Every structure is written in structure tokens, then in C-alpha cells.
């Protein structure tokens, strides 16, 4: 994956990038690896855990209330 560039691993750097095709290949390879079960278990569920569970929904509620 020559276009994969990681600056610090957080995903927040403007210098990090990967093509959609390479990300798909990476995820397919991860799902077929010996650590696939642990990898999948480590992923957040949208709206349930991670920042989307509280911060994302609060933002949506804020903007929804402002439109009403």
C-alpha cells in the first residue's frame, strides 16, 4: 500500500491518508487474520460506544432543536 501514510496513528493528522480501495484490502486482510476476532471486537459500534455514543448524538440533538 504505497499510498498509505500514517503520521501518528490517531487518524487526526492532516498528513494521514489511504485510498478507499487500500482500506478495503486492509480490512479484508484483517478479517482473515488470526487476530480477526479481537480486531472486530475492538471496533466501536456507531451510536453505542466511542465518541458517537455521546458527543455525536448531542450535536445532532443540538442542531435538531435549533431547527424546530
Z-matrix of the N, CA and C atoms (Angstrom, degrees):
N
C 1 1.444
C 2 1.522 1 108.73
N 3 1.303 2 116.09 1 80.81
C 4 1.467 3 118.86 2 -176.46
C 5 1.529 4 113.64 3 -66.44
N 6 1.344 5 118.16 4 -24.53
C 7 1.460 6 119.07 5 -178.61
C 8 1.524 7 113.04 6 -86.04
N 9 1.341 8 117.05 7 -6.25
C 10 1.457 9 120.67 8 178.16
C 11 1.520 10 108.91 9 -72.23
N 12 1.313 11 115.92 10 123.08
C 13 1.457 12 120.72 11 177.86
C 14 1.519 13 108.26 12 -134.17
N 15 1.336 14 116.02 13 118.36
C 16 1.455 15 121.52 14 178.16
C 17 1.516 16 108.54 15 -114.15
N 18 1.307 17 115.80 16 127.38
C 19 1.448 18 120.22 17 179.27
C 20 1.520 19 110.67 18 -90.96
N 21 1.318 20 117.04 19 -53.46
C 22 1.461 21 119.74 20 -179.03
C 23 1.526 22 113.52 21 -135.25
N 24 1.305 23 118.18 22 -0.86
C 25 1.460 24 121.40 23 176.00
C 26 1.514 25 115.78 24 85.46
N 27 1.330 26 118.43 25 -8.64
C 28 1.463 27 119.98 26 -178.37
C 29 1.518 28 112.10 27 -80.18
N 30 1.324 29 116.97 28 -21.51
C 31 1.454 30 120.92 29 -176.43
C 32 1.518 31 112.71 30 85.06
N 33 1.312 32 116.99 31 1.81
C 34 1.455 33 120.96 32 -177.05
C 35 1.525 34 113.09 33 -98.54
N 36 1.311 35 117.02 34 -10.04
C 37 1.462 36 120.01 35 -178.27
C 38 1.519 37 110.52 36 -77.17
N 39 1.304 38 116.77 37 141.48
C 40 1.467 39 121.32 38 176.52
C 41 1.525 40 111.20 39 -71.23
N 42 1.326 41 116.97 40 -11.79
C 43 1.454 42 121.39 41 -178.60
C 44 1.524 43 113.10 42 -90.21
N 45 1.313 44 118.02 43 -3.74
C 46 1.456 45 121.35 44 -178.89
C 47 1.516 46 110.13 45 -92.21
N 48 1.319 47 116.47 46 134.29
C 49 1.461 48 119.63 47 177.04
C 50 1.522 49 110.95 48 -159.26
N 51 1.334 50 114.26 49 153.13
C 52 1.458 51 122.88 50 177.30
C 53 1.534 52 106.50 51 -155.69
N 54 1.312 53 116.61 52 144.40
C 55 1.463 54 118.93 53 178.37
C 56 1.529 55 109.50 54 -74.76
N 57 1.315 56 116.28 55 158.25
C 58 1.465 57 121.26 56 178.46
C 59 1.519 58 110.84 57 -61.89
N 60 1.332 59 116.73 58 -38.70
C 61 1.473 60 120.54 59 179.45
C 62 1.525 61 110.71 60 -64.21
N 63 1.322 62 116.99 61 -41.70
C 64 1.465 63 119.95 62 179.26
C 65 1.515 64 111.50 63 -69.27
N 66 1.329 65 117.48 64 -36.75
C 67 1.465 66 120.20 65 176.97
C 68 1.523 67 109.94 66 -63.80
N 69 1.325 68 117.69 67 -40.41
C 70 1.459 69 121.51 68 177.40
C 71 1.526 70 110.66 69 -62.56
N 72 1.328 71 117.28 70 -44.22
C 73 1.471 72 121.22 71 177.55
C 74 1.521 73 110.89 72 -61.70
N 75 1.331 74 116.79 73 -41.51
C 76 1.455 75 121.55 74 179.17
C 77 1.522 76 111.25 75 -62.36
N 78 1.335 77 116.80 76 -43.74
C 79 1.464 78 120.54 77 -179.69
C 80 1.520 79 112.53 78 -68.92
N 81 1.335 80 117.11 79 -36.19
C 82 1.467 81 120.25 80 176.24
C 83 1.532 82 109.76 81 -64.68
N 84 1.334 83 116.55 82 -44.01
C 85 1.461 84 120.66 83 179.02
C 86 1.531 85 110.59 84 -63.97
N 87 1.335 86 117.14 85 -40.50
C 88 1.462 87 120.56 86 179.38
C 89 1.520 88 111.08 87 -64.74
N 90 1.334 89 117.04 88 -37.48
C 91 1.464 90 119.58 89 -179.17
C 92 1.526 91 112.48 90 -71.48
N 93 1.332 92 116.78 91 -19.62
C 94 1.462 93 120.67 92 179.63
C 95 1.536 94 111.95 93 -98.23
N 96 1.319 95 117.60 94 -0.58
C 97 1.461 96 120.64 95 -175.88
C 98 1.529 97 111.16 96 -83.04
N 99 1.333 98 117.47 97 164.97
C 100 1.462 99 120.82 98 178.23
C 101 1.533 100 113.51 99 -63.37
N 102 1.333 101 117.26 100 -20.14
C 103 1.460 102 120.36 101 -179.30
C 104 1.532 103 112.11 102 -102.39
N 105 1.326 104 116.44 103 18.19
C 106 1.466 105 121.19 104 -176.19
C 107 1.523 106 112.31 105 -57.26
N 108 1.319 107 118.02 106 -43.07
C 109 1.457 108 120.60 107 -177.21
C 110 1.525 109 110.84 108 -62.18
N 111 1.323 110 117.68 109 -44.27
C 112 1.463 111 121.38 110 178.57
C 113 1.524 112 110.81 111 -67.73
N 114 1.335 113 117.26 112 -38.54
C 115 1.468 114 121.35 113 178.49
C 116 1.523 115 110.52 114 -61.36
N 117 1.327 116 117.17 115 -48.63
C 118 1.463 117 121.40 116 -178.69
C 119 1.522 118 110.69 117 -64.43
N 120 1.323 119 116.93 118 -39.41
C 121 1.466 120 120.52 119 179.07
C 122 1.524 121 111.90 120 -65.95
N 123 1.333 122 117.55 121 -24.33
C 124 1.467 123 120.87 122 -178.78
C 125 1.522 124 113.27 123 -81.56
N 126 1.333 125 117.91 124 -13.12
C 127 1.457 126 121.03 125 -177.49
C 128 1.529 127 110.82 126 -77.24
N 129 1.337 128 117.63 127 139.19
C 130 1.466 129 119.41 128 178.36
C 131 1.519 130 111.22 129 -73.34
N 132 1.310 131 115.88 130 154.50
C 133 1.456 132 122.29 131 175.76
C 134 1.521 133 106.66 132 -101.73
N 135 1.325 134 117.22 133 121.46
C 136 1.470 135 121.46 134 -176.06
C 137 1.522 136 111.43 135 -56.14
N 138 1.315 137 115.74 136 128.47
C 139 1.455 138 121.52 137 178.70
C 140 1.507 139 114.47 138 82.47
N 141 1.338 140 117.68 139 -6.02
C 142 1.460 141 121.03 140 -177.85
C 143 1.524 142 111.02 141 -111.44
N 144 1.320 143 116.64 142 -51.07
C 145 1.457 144 119.49 143 178.77
C 146 1.526 145 109.53 144 -136.61
N 147 1.294 146 116.54 145 173.26
C 148 1.454 147 119.97 146 -174.49
C 149 1.522 148 110.03 147 81.45
N 150 1.315 149 117.62 148 -168.69
C 151 1.469 150 120.80 149 -176.37
C 152 1.518 151 112.05 150 -70.06
N 153 1.317 152 118.49 151 -25.84
C 154 1.464 153 120.39 152 -179.24
C 155 1.522 154 112.08 153 -67.47
N 156 1.333 155 117.61 154 -22.98
C 157 1.458 156 119.37 155 -176.76
C 158 1.515 157 112.32 156 -68.68
N 159 1.332 158 117.35 157 -30.72
C 160 1.457 159 118.43 158 -178.57
C 161 1.520 160 111.97 159 -122.00
N 162 1.323 161 116.73 160 -58.15
C 163 1.459 162 120.29 161 -174.70
C 164 1.522 163 112.22 162 -64.87
N 165 1.307 164 117.80 163 -44.49
C 166 1.457 165 120.78 164 -178.86
C 167 1.514 166 111.89 165 -64.24
N 168 1.315 167 116.59 166 -43.47
C 169 1.464 168 120.29 167 -179.35
C 170 1.516 169 111.12 168 -69.56
N 171 1.350 170 117.78 169 -35.44
C 172 1.457 171 120.46 170 176.83
C 173 1.520 172 110.77 171 -62.80
N 174 1.324 173 116.83 172 -39.67
C 175 1.462 174 121.34 173 178.56
C 176 1.520 175 110.31 174 -64.40
N 177 1.326 176 116.55 175 -44.13
C 178 1.468 177 120.67 176 178.60
C 179 1.522 178 110.22 177 -61.67
N 180 1.329 179 117.00 178 -44.69
C 181 1.459 180 120.50 179 179.83
C 182 1.533 181 110.61 180 -62.07
N 183 1.323 182 116.58 181 -41.52
C 184 1.461 183 121.61 182 -179.84
C 185 1.521 184 111.17 183 -58.97
N 186 1.328 185 115.79 184 -50.43
C 187 1.462 186 119.54 185 -177.75
C 188 1.535 187 112.03 186 -71.56
N 189 1.322 188 116.69 187 -31.13
C 190 1.469 189 119.60 188 176.08
C 191 1.523 190 110.45 189 -66.95
N 192 1.319 191 117.19 190 -41.52
C 193 1.465 192 121.30 191 179.19
C 194 1.532 193 110.41 192 -66.49
N 195 1.312 194 117.25 193 -36.19
C 196 1.462 195 121.30 194 -179.00
C 197 1.530 196 111.37 195 -67.92
N 198 1.311 197 117.29 196 -29.12
C 199 1.469 198 121.62 197 -179.67
C 200 1.513 199 111.73 198 -79.55
N 201 1.330 200 117.06 199 -22.43
C 202 1.486 201 121.18 200 -176.77
C 203 1.504 202 112.50 201 -76.35
